[in-house]
Amino acid sequence: MRTEVSRPATGIHAVPPILISLSAFGAAEVRRHGQLWFTQLSHAAGADGVEVRSELLVDAACELPTIAQAVGAAGKSVVYSSAEDLWAADGTLNVPALERALAAAKILAAPRLKMAVGGFGPASHSTLAALQDRLQAAQTELLIENDQTPAAGTLAALQDFFHTVNAQGIFLGMTFDMGNWHWSGECPLQAAAALAPQVRYVHCKGVQRQPQRWVAVPLAESSAPWRAVLRALPADVPWAIEYPLAGDDLLAVTRQEIDQLRAVAASMANRNRIPS
């Protein structure tokens, strides 16, 4: 039976599940070995689950069922990430992309689907009810991620989106990528304070500034206040490693990073625990 993520009762500060976004192992390596191989490595390293990436699938028809079987046999959790935008540039709902993503999530037996809003705007408001109906029919939870684009990765854009959705009585959770805000020129702490009520999943990613660009790095090497960001977010939602995992002994490196992140989560849980 698959381990599902539940939200503890108020006042209980549990250590969140630690997942690995399979993109953390590097696009070239993942495409060469396949996401099944890295799923199994992640399980062996002690991860609570994985995030399967659409852009790294070489043969989805073969890969998704085998990953689903491995996840189910291990009793782990799984998230499906679609690299396609949910709304087109003209604001219309990208129904083909949504259907592709939902179909893949169904094969994978993933209860959670991650996408970015893309070209969401005033013309998109009338499509929200249809989107909600489709998600309910598919029994899939959609998590909206802040990407690295001006249209779907700035605080103003995400606040407008969630304000519009909430005003229609629809709740959509958020994947909070703590590193992507830097690419958009935003403060991750300000974003965490503003969007925390929507957050249901966190991408843990350290960043460093190079002369011409930002780069993703392990949290321990980050120049950003990542601990403060994590403290500002809900304490009971899954965290996913999305910074580079590499080394001669990849299993040992992955296990070390999982253990370190789990230790950070345990420390925060202990500090926040309400005395009985």
N, C-alpha and C positions, 0 to 999 in steps of 0.2 A: 504493500500500500504506500502511495506517495505521501511524503511528509508535506503537509500544507502549512502555510504561514498564517498564524492567527495573531490577533492584536490582544495583548494582555489587558486585564482589567485595570482601571485607573488606579495609580498608586503603586503598581507592580512594575519594576524596571528590569525586564528580562534582557539578556544579551541577544542582540538581533542575529538572525541567520546570516552567514557569510557566504555569498555566491562569488563566482568568477565569471566575468564577461569574457567569452572566449577570444575576443579581439585582443585581450591583454597579452596573448602569446605571439602576436605579430602576424599580420595578414599573410605574408609569404609562407611562413611556417604552418599556419593553420590550413591554408589551401593545399599545402604539400602533404601534410599528414591526415587532414580531415578533422572535422569537429568532434567526431566520435572518439578519436584517439585522445584529444585534449579533454573531452568530457570525462573519460575514464581516468586520466591523469589527475584531474581536479578532484574527483571522488576519492582517489587513492591518497591525495594530499590532505583530505579532511574537509573539503568544502561541503557546505550544505546544499549546494545546487549550482547550476550554470545558467548563463544567458547565451542562447544560440543566436548567431548573427546571420541575417539573410545575405548580406553582401559577401560573406565568406563561404557560402555553400557552393560547391562545385557541381554536385548532382543532387539537388534537393529531394527528388523522388526516391533516391536510394538512401541518402543520409538521414533524413528526418525520421523515418520509421526505426532505423537502427539506434539512433540517439534516444528516441522515446523508449525503446526496449531497455537500453542501458540505464536510463534514469529511473524507470519503473522498478527494475530489478534491484537497484541500489537504494530505493526508497528516498530519493532526493527530490528537490524542487527544480523547476525549470521555467525560464522566461524566454519568450521569443521576441527578438528585436528586428523590426522591419526598417530598412534604410529608406523606404519610399515615404514621401510626404503624404499626410492625410488629406490636405486640401491643395488643389492646383493653384497656380499663380493668379488665376482669375477669380479665386474664391470658391470655386465649385468643389464639392466633396469628391475626392478621388476614389470613386467606388471600386474600380478595378484593383487599385492598390490595396484598399481595405479588404476586399474579398480574397486577394492572394495571401494577405497576412493572416486573416482568420482561418483560411484553409490550412496554411502551414502550422499555425498554432494548434489546430485540431489534430493534425497528424502527430504533432509532437506531444500532444496531451498537455500543453502549456496553458494554465489558467490565466496567465498574464501576458499581454501584448504591449510592446513599447513602440511608439511612433512619435514623430515630430509633427507640429501643426502645419508646417509649410506656409501656404499662402492664405491662411485664415484671415478674413476681414469682414466688413459689414455684409457683403453678399453671401457670406457663409452662415449667417445666423439662422436662416430658415432651414438649414440642413441638419441642425443639431438633433432634432427629434427623431429623424430617420436614422441617424447614427446611433442614438441611444437604443432604438428599437432593434437595430441589427446586432448590437453588442449583447443585449438581453437575450435575443434568440440564439446567439452563439454561446452564451454563458461564458463570455470572456471579459476580463477586466482590462480596460485600456488605460495605459499610463503614458501621459504626455511628457516628452523629454525636452529640456532646453538644449538646443543644438548650438552650433557656432555661427549661425546666420543672423543678420539683422531682423529678419521677419519672424523668426521662431526661437531666437536665443537671447533676446534682451528682456530685461525685467518689465519694461512697459508693455511689450508684446504679450508676454505670458500673463501679466496682471489683467490686461484687457480680455484675453481669452478666458481665463477662469472666472472673471467677473461676469462675462456674458453667459457662460455655461451655468454658473450657479444661479444667475437671475432667472433662468428657465427651469430651475428646479432639478437640474441634472448635476450629478457629481461625477467628475472624472479625476482620478488621482494623477500624481505627478512623479516622474522619475527626475530626481534632482541630481544633475551632474555638477559636482562641486568644482570641477576644473574648467568646464566649458564657459563659465561666466567670464573668465579672463580673456578668451578669444573675442568675446563680444564687448569688452571694455567695461564690464560691470563688476560691482563689488559682491562677492559671494555671500558675505555676511549680511549685507542689506537684502539680498535676494532671499536668503534663508529666513530672515525675520518676516518678510512680506508673504512668502509662499508656503511656510511651514504647514498650515492647515491642509494644504492639498497633497503634501508629500506622502507617498506610500512606498518609495523605493529610492535608494541612494546609490549613485555611482561615485565611488571613492577614487579620487584622482589627484595626485600632487602635480604641481606645475613649477617650471623654472622659465625665466625669461632669457632667451638668447638674443643676439643683436637684431635679428630680423623677425623673430617669431617666438611664440610660446611653445614649449614642449611638455609633454606629459612625463612625469617621473614618479617613483614610489613616494608614498606619503612622507617617509622619513627624510627624503631629500627635497621636499617641497619648500618653496619660499612663501607660500600662502599660509594663513592661519587656519589650517584644516581642522584642528581640534575644536576651535571655537565654532566653526561651521557645523560640525557634527553635533556639538552640544545644543545648537540652536534649532536642530531638526528633531522630529519625533524620534523617541528612543526605541520604539518597538517595530520599526520597519526594516526590511532586509537591506544589507549593505552588499554591494558588489565591487570587487576589485576590478578596476579598469585602467590601471597603470601598467607599464611594461613588466612582464615576467620573463626573465631570460637568465641563462647560466648553464654551465657544464652539467650540473646536476639539477635539472629543471624540477624534478619532483621535490627535492629538498628545498629549493628556492621557493616554490609554491607553498609548501607546507609551512615554511618559516613566515611568509607574508600573511597567510591565513591565521597562524597562531598569534602574530603580532597584532593584527587587526582585531582579533577576538579578545586579546588582552586589553586593548584600548577600550573596546565596548564594555568589558567587564568592569574596568576601572570607572568608567562613566556611570554604569549602573549602580555600583557600590556607593559612589559619591552622591547620587541622586536618590538613593533609597530612603523612603520615609520611615523613620523609627516607629516600631510598633509599641 
